[in-house]
Amino acid sequence: MEVGYSPATAKTPQKLTNSQGFKELCDELGLTDNLIVTALVDDIKSKPGNRKPELELASKIKGHLKDNPGGPTFNQINIFNDDQSKNVAERLTGRSIVDDSYSIEEASG
């Protein structure tokens, strides 16, 4: 904020850094995509060993890897028997399911 940016920009700098104007200014000042990629490739090639941080940075620059500020994510798979499926369907629909041949496919259709 000492350089004149608003408190909102200080809290969410990506609104500024992701803007077209900011990217154009970086290019004008010499911080081009080509410079970044060339320097990164040179760094990776010049140093043997574990280059994980540099490769992650390169992947982020190329848009192949995104930061996950919310922390790790996971997929959850729930497996239900017929009675459990019926109970879940009744709760979701708010209706009583009396047909024993009820299936999840019917509920989502």
The 8 nearest C-alpha neighbors of each residue, nearest first, counted from 0:
[[1, 4, 2, 3, 5, 9, 6, 8],
 [0, 2, 3, 4, 5, 9, 6, 8],
 [3, 1, 0, 4, 5, 9, 6, 8],
 [2, 4, 0, 1, 5, 6, 8, 9],
 [5, 3, 0, 2, 8, 6, 9, 1],
 [4, 6, 8, 7, 0, 9, 3, 10],
 [5, 7, 9, 8, 10, 0, 4, 11],
 [8, 6, 10, 5, 9, 11, 12, 4],
 [9, 7, 12, 11, 5, 10, 6, 4],
 [8, 10, 6, 7, 12, 11, 0, 5],
 [9, 11, 7, 8, 12, 6, 5, 13],
 [12, 10, 8, 13, 9, 14, 7, 15],
 [13, 11, 8, 14, 15, 9, 10, 16],
 [14, 12, 16, 15, 17, 11, 18, 8],
 [15, 13, 12, 17, 16, 11, 18, 8],
 [14, 16, 13, 18, 12, 17, 21, 8],
 [15, 17, 13, 18, 21, 14, 12, 22],
 [18, 16, 13, 15, 14, 19, 21, 22],
 [19, 17, 15, 21, 20, 16, 14, 22],
 [18, 20, 22, 21, 23, 17, 16, 24],
 [21, 19, 23, 18, 22, 24, 15, 17],
 [22, 20, 24, 18, 23, 19, 16, 25],
 [21, 23, 25, 19, 24, 20, 26, 18],
 [22, 24, 20, 26, 21, 25, 19, 27],
 [25, 23, 27, 21, 26, 22, 20, 28],
 [24, 26, 30, 22, 28, 23, 27, 21],
 [25, 27, 31, 23, 29, 30, 24, 28],
 [28, 26, 24, 29, 25, 23, 30, 31],
 [29, 27, 25, 26, 30, 24, 31, 23],
 [30, 28, 26, 27, 31, 25, 34, 24],
 [29, 31, 25, 26, 28, 34, 32, 35],
 [32, 30, 26, 34, 33, 29, 35, 25],
 [31, 33, 35, 34, 36, 30, 26, 37],
 [32, 34, 36, 31, 35, 37, 30, 38],
 [33, 35, 31, 37, 32, 36, 38, 30],
 [36, 34, 32, 38, 33, 37, 39, 31],
 [35, 37, 39, 33, 38, 34, 40, 32],
 [38, 36, 40, 34, 39, 35, 33, 41],
 [39, 37, 41, 35, 36, 40, 34, 42],
 [38, 40, 36, 42, 41, 37, 35, 43],
 [39, 41, 43, 37, 42, 38, 36, 44],
 [42, 40, 38, 44, 39, 43, 45, 37],
 [43, 41, 39, 45, 40, 44, 38, 46],
 [42, 44, 40, 41, 45, 46, 39, 50],
 [45, 43, 41, 42, 46, 40, 47, 39],
 [46, 44, 42, 43, 41, 47, 40, 39],
 [45, 47, 44, 43, 42, 48, 50, 49],
 [48, 46, 45, 49, 44, 50, 43, 42],
 [47, 49, 50, 46, 51, 43, 45, 44],
 [48, 50, 51, 47, 52, 46, 53, 43],
 [49, 51, 53, 52, 54, 48, 43, 47],
 [50, 52, 54, 53, 49, 55, 56, 48],
 [53, 51, 55, 54, 50, 56, 49, 57],
 [54, 52, 56, 55, 50, 51, 57, 43],
 [53, 55, 57, 51, 56, 52, 50, 58],
 [56, 54, 58, 52, 57, 53, 51, 59],
 [57, 55, 53, 59, 54, 58, 60, 52],
 [56, 58, 54, 60, 55, 59, 53, 61],
 [57, 59, 55, 63, 61, 64, 56, 60],
 [60, 58, 64, 62, 56, 61, 57, 63],
 [61, 59, 57, 62, 58, 56, 63, 64],
 [60, 62, 58, 59, 63, 57, 64, 56],
 [63, 61, 59, 60, 64, 58, 65, 57],
 [62, 64, 58, 61, 59, 65, 60, 57],
 [63, 65, 59, 58, 62, 66, 55, 61],
 [66, 64, 59, 67, 63, 62, 58, 60],
 [65, 67, 68, 64, 59, 69, 70, 55],
 [66, 68, 69, 70, 65, 71, 72, 64],
 [67, 69, 70, 66, 71, 65, 72, 64],
 [70, 68, 67, 71, 72, 66, 65, 73],
 [69, 71, 68, 67, 72, 66, 73, 65],
 [72, 70, 69, 73, 67, 68, 66, 74],
 [71, 73, 70, 74, 69, 67, 75, 68],
 [74, 72, 75, 71, 76, 70, 69, 67],
 [75, 73, 76, 72, 77, 71, 78, 70],
 [74, 76, 73, 77, 72, 78, 79, 71],
 [75, 77, 78, 74, 79, 73, 84, 80],
 [78, 76, 79, 75, 74, 84, 80, 83],
 [77, 79, 76, 80, 84, 83, 75, 81],
 [80, 78, 83, 84, 77, 81, 82, 87],
 [79, 81, 83, 82, 84, 78, 85, 86],
 [82, 80, 84, 83, 85, 79, 102, 101],
 [83, 81, 85, 84, 80, 86, 79, 87],
 [82, 84, 86, 80, 79, 85, 81, 87],
 [85, 83, 81, 87, 82, 86, 79, 88],
 [84, 86, 82, 88, 83, 87, 89, 81],
 [87, 85, 83, 89, 88, 84, 82, 90],
 [86, 88, 84, 90, 89, 85, 91, 83],
 [87, 89, 91, 85, 90, 86, 92, 84],
 [90, 88, 86, 94, 92, 93, 95, 87],
 [91, 89, 87, 93, 88, 92, 86, 94],
 [92, 90, 88, 89, 93, 87, 94, 86],
 [93, 91, 94, 89, 90, 88, 95, 87],
 [92, 94, 90, 89, 91, 95, 88, 96],
 [95, 93, 89, 92, 96, 90, 91, 88],
 [94, 96, 89, 97, 93, 92, 90, 88],
 [95, 97, 98, 89, 94, 85, 101, 88],
 [96, 98, 95, 99, 101, 85, 100, 94],
 [97, 99, 100, 101, 96, 95, 85, 102],
 [98, 100, 101, 97, 96, 85, 81, 102],
 [99, 101, 98, 102, 97, 81, 96, 85],
 [102, 100, 99, 98, 105, 103, 85, 96],
 [101, 103, 104, 105, 100, 106, 84, 85],
 [102, 104, 106, 105, 107, 101, 84, 88],
 [105, 103, 107, 102, 106, 108, 101, 88],
 [106, 104, 108, 103, 102, 107, 101, 100],
 [107, 105, 103, 104, 108, 102, 88, 101],
 [106, 108, 104, 105, 103, 102, 88, 92],
 [107, 105, 106, 104, 103, 102, 101, 88]]
